[in-house]
Amino acid sequence: MDLVSFQYDRSFVLDALRQGDIDYLEHASEAAEADLFRHLIRRQVIQRLAETYPSPRKKEEVPVWIYLSSELTLKLHGAQSYHAFPRILRCGGLIEALGPEMGGRKTSHPETGDVTLACPGFNDKNDYDRQTPCDQDFLRKFAHDTNTDRLHAWFNREVPRCLRSLGLFDPEGLFIGDASYLFVPDNEHYQQSDLLWFDEHNHPVDADKVDLRDKRYQQHRCYKLVSLIHVNRKLDFFFVVAARVVPGKRHARLRVRSGNAPSCMNWWKSSSGPCTKALSKFSSWTAD
């Protein structure tokens, strides 16, 4: 197992950047992330999404929007494990955006530079000082207990509505349909995953039509991520407005249902077919 540790040393980092000595650079800065979360919280974006989130809990001890914000900060830093949550809070901007009443206070030791967090939390169950607004184990259990189908339905319905209410859809209404493979470790406990053969470029191949003795072909356990992506013609931005994770062998087919539209849809493109005219409006989206 590889163990990566981080030490907070601003002067060291600045000197290294000036000399071009960079081993690792994250794409989310503390200031930019804090501005993002202030914007989302001030405009009630996270709170509105939390109102319809399919929470697995009957009693809400930690606000759902705190859970969504925590998930978002983990994704911004590319963290794959909930164990990274305390570290991400120390180097990210969520704590600063939450303010002292919810996020607590972040202090640095004058000699060592170690960052210490002191957070109030949302209940009195802990016998020790809190260093995060919510525990990393809470995030893990909350995510694990959320129903998969309800989560897909929530994302595919509420996220497009939220984007539309913010006026973020381009008037031309261009959408792209995409199907990508998600590789996972070769462990049969990954439910509904499939073992498929791929070439050296990670393109799927028919095992009956290639020589499997060729080392260019490797077998991978995988899922398929089918996405509906909104773009503009200049490709200045993109929004994943709908997505579903399905078994790797399942054929990627986009099915658009007509109804009250969150946005116009002029065309979409499937990974297995050409661009085509789609329905002018849609209210929900599924992948078969």
C-alpha atoms as one frame of an Amber mdcrd trajectory, in Angstrom:
protein
   0.000   0.000   0.000   1.306   3.473  -0.926   1.090   6.080   1.820   1.153
   9.743   0.816   1.492  12.436   3.494   1.199  16.217   3.180   2.788  18.975
   5.244   1.474  22.545   5.238   4.419  24.841   4.390   3.433  27.837   2.277
   6.926  29.392   2.012   8.445  26.073   0.938   5.796  25.641  -1.753   6.248
  29.182  -3.089  10.040  28.744  -3.291   9.609  25.433  -5.114   7.172  26.964
  -7.597   9.592  29.811  -8.344  12.275  27.228  -9.148   9.913  25.054 -11.195
  10.296  22.143  -8.768   6.810  20.593  -8.807   6.073  16.979  -7.872   2.308
  17.279  -7.463  -0.193  20.058  -8.103  -3.914  19.966  -7.326  -6.368  21.709
  -9.625  -8.415  23.304  -6.800  -6.881  26.147  -4.804  -8.009  27.122  -1.324
  -9.132  30.625  -2.346 -10.942  29.513  -5.510 -12.701  26.693  -3.667 -13.791
  29.020  -0.864 -15.238  31.455  -3.416 -17.080  28.604  -5.140 -18.706  27.363
  -1.928 -19.600  30.888  -0.797 -21.363  31.386  -4.112 -23.205  28.040  -3.918
 -24.269  28.603  -0.295 -25.243  32.251  -0.747 -27.430  31.455  -3.759 -28.956
  28.463  -1.924 -27.859  26.085  -4.701 -26.587  23.327  -2.400 -29.541  23.783
  -0.047 -32.081  23.443  -2.885 -30.442  20.256  -4.134 -30.402  18.889  -0.585
 -34.162  19.403  -0.232 -34.853  16.716  -2.845 -31.884  14.444  -2.153 -33.004
  10.839  -1.421 -31.650  10.795   2.108 -31.412   7.338   3.697 -31.957   8.847
   7.157 -35.314   9.468   8.810 -33.704  11.735  11.404 -31.431  14.480  10.102
 -28.642  15.129  12.593 -26.231  16.540  10.013 -27.803  18.730   7.286 -27.876
  17.004   3.909 -26.371  20.064   2.256 -23.296  19.654   4.469 -22.986  16.097
   3.162 -23.289  17.303  -0.458 -20.729  20.049   0.147 -18.331  17.520   1.663
 -18.733  15.194  -1.317 -18.125  18.103  -3.671 -14.900  19.186  -1.974 -13.611
  15.594  -2.106 -14.332  15.446  -5.850 -12.694  18.824  -6.478  -9.458  17.454
  -5.016  -9.739  14.108  -6.772  -9.887  12.219  -3.463 -10.933   8.586  -3.838
 -11.355   7.799  -0.137 -13.362   9.322   2.680 -10.278   8.951   4.870  -8.887
  11.934   2.945 -11.681  14.205   4.217  -9.807  15.706   7.226  -6.758  16.426
   5.053  -8.858  17.982   2.281 -10.557  20.308   4.772  -7.195  21.557   5.988
  -5.945  22.457   2.516  -9.282  23.323   0.878 -11.699  26.220   1.114 -14.904
  24.645   2.466 -14.124  25.470   6.110 -13.549  29.119   5.259 -16.787  29.287
   3.260 -18.843  27.739   6.076 -17.609  30.351   8.535 -16.857  29.962  12.267
 -20.433  29.056  13.259 -20.463  25.857  11.162 -16.977  25.303   9.844 -15.176
  26.284  13.019 -11.748  27.837  12.984  -8.521  26.929  11.233  -5.263  27.837
  12.994  -1.619  27.227  12.136   1.095  26.491  14.687   3.580  29.403  14.647
   6.632  27.111  14.646   5.637  23.870  12.900   2.958  25.285  10.573   0.637
  22.387  11.415  -2.994  23.235  10.703  -5.508  22.535  13.476  -9.283  22.634
  13.084 -11.839  23.183  15.819 -15.451  22.677  14.661 -18.689  22.976  16.660
 -20.441  20.061  14.943 -24.193  19.431  14.919 -24.777  17.350  18.057 -23.279
  16.646  21.489 -22.483  12.964  20.997 -18.696  13.318  20.758 -16.529  13.066
  23.872 -13.542  14.619  22.054 -12.935  17.886  20.230 -14.260  17.922  16.692
 -11.834  18.674  13.895 -14.336  18.429  11.028 -17.974  19.609  10.646 -18.979
  15.967  10.205 -17.055  12.746  10.605 -15.559  10.955   7.625 -17.350   7.782
   8.732 -20.669   9.647   8.565 -19.960  10.473   4.914 -19.077   6.872   4.118
 -22.167   5.399   5.778 -24.488   8.049   4.321 -23.210   7.347   0.804 -23.355
   3.572   1.314 -26.947   3.657   2.574 -28.276   5.893  -0.226 -30.404   3.907
  -2.671 -28.641   3.699  -6.044 -31.733   3.979  -8.248 -33.104   6.911  -6.259
 -29.705   8.618  -6.415 -29.579   8.253 -10.214 -33.142   9.555 -10.528 -32.355
  12.542  -8.280 -29.253  13.523 -10.211 -30.900  13.108 -13.613 -33.966  15.131
 -12.623 -32.979  17.751 -10.054 -29.548  18.760 -11.345 -30.864  19.818 -14.808
 -33.697  21.723 -13.117 -31.200  23.487 -10.864 -28.927  24.393 -13.785 -31.879
  25.727 -15.725 -33.093  27.844 -12.790 -29.625  29.416 -12.630 -29.758  30.270
 -16.330 -26.723  28.141 -17.144 -28.081  26.321 -20.200 -26.906  27.631 -23.549
 -29.896  28.820 -25.670 -28.876  26.606 -28.596 -29.333  23.524 -26.419 -26.560
  21.211 -27.604 -26.152  17.887 -25.836 -23.725  14.989 -26.286 -24.400  11.396
 -25.316 -21.325   9.517 -24.129 -20.526   6.032 -22.846 -17.200   5.471 -21.070
 -15.798   2.463 -19.256 -14.902   2.674 -15.570 -12.184   0.213 -14.577 -12.222
  -1.252 -11.074  -9.978  -3.828  -9.344 -10.607  -7.424 -10.386 -12.815  -8.250
  -7.428 -16.075 -10.121  -7.950 -17.634  -8.227  -5.039 -18.054  -5.210  -7.334
 -21.726  -5.918  -7.901 -22.951  -6.100 -11.520 -19.458  -5.416 -12.884 -18.259
  -7.270 -15.993 -14.951  -8.675 -17.218 -14.199  -7.436 -20.736 -11.217  -7.494
 -23.074  -9.564  -4.202 -24.121  -6.723  -3.240 -26.449  -3.705  -1.106 -25.551
  -5.808   2.038 -26.018  -8.502   0.759 -23.607 -10.958   0.196 -26.435 -13.197
  -2.879 -26.016 -12.560  -5.795 -28.370 -14.448  -8.963 -29.260 -12.588 -11.836
 -27.609 -13.631 -14.166 -30.448 -12.114 -11.939 -33.134  -8.640 -11.258 -31.709
  -5.699 -13.362 -30.623  -5.853 -13.192 -26.830  -2.252 -14.418 -26.647  -1.251
 -10.978 -27.881  -0.155  -8.997 -24.811  -1.778  -5.874 -26.217  -5.114  -7.277
 -25.119  -5.876  -7.180 -21.424  -8.926  -8.148 -19.411 -10.414  -5.547 -17.088
 -13.322  -5.559 -14.676 -15.465  -2.558 -15.435 -18.705  -0.653 -15.410 -20.048
   1.673 -18.079 -20.827   5.314 -17.346 -23.508   6.630 -19.692 -23.700  10.427
 -19.611 -25.670  13.245 -21.156 -23.424  16.291 -21.439 -24.511  19.846 -22.197
 -22.071  22.010 -24.191 -22.081  25.130 -26.312 -20.795  25.259 -29.875 -17.509
  26.907 -28.811 -16.962  24.200 -26.177 -16.297  26.839 -23.524 -17.939  24.686
 -20.841 -19.720  21.432 -20.228 -22.279  20.196 -17.693 -23.030  16.546 -17.005
 -26.803  16.869 -16.759 -27.579  13.166 -16.485 -25.594  10.005 -15.820 -26.017
   6.384 -14.949 -23.542   3.647 -14.059 -24.495   0.321 -15.658 -22.764  -3.068
 -16.143 -19.921  -2.974 -18.650 -21.629  -5.300 -21.138 -24.851  -3.350 -21.286
 -25.463  -1.561 -24.567 -25.407   2.218 -24.145 -28.716   3.619 -25.322 -30.085
   7.037 -24.488 -33.813   7.261 -24.014 -35.341  10.732 -23.793 -38.896  11.194
 -22.570 -40.917  14.138 -23.769 -42.587  16.443 -21.298 -41.988  19.723 -19.505
 -38.450  20.617 -20.499 -35.590  21.903 -18.368 -33.936  22.945 -21.620 -34.201
  22.550 -25.362 -32.300  19.639 -26.838 -31.307  20.126 -30.456 -29.072  17.123
 -30.932 -27.197  14.453 -29.109 -24.450  12.069 -30.058 -24.108   8.484 -28.905
 -20.743   6.753 -28.728 -22.195   3.988 -30.900 -23.975   6.131 -33.465 -23.940
   9.383 -35.435 -25.337  12.741 -34.458 -29.092  12.785 -34.786 -32.049  15.016
 -34.132 -33.612  14.357 -30.764 -36.804  15.440 -29.116 -37.015  19.175 -28.686
 -37.830  18.857 -24.992 -37.258  16.359 -22.206 -38.266  15.980 -18.577 -36.399
  12.842 -17.573 -33.618  10.686 -18.906 -32.640   7.063 -18.501 -30.007   4.705
 -19.838 -30.969   1.203 -20.899
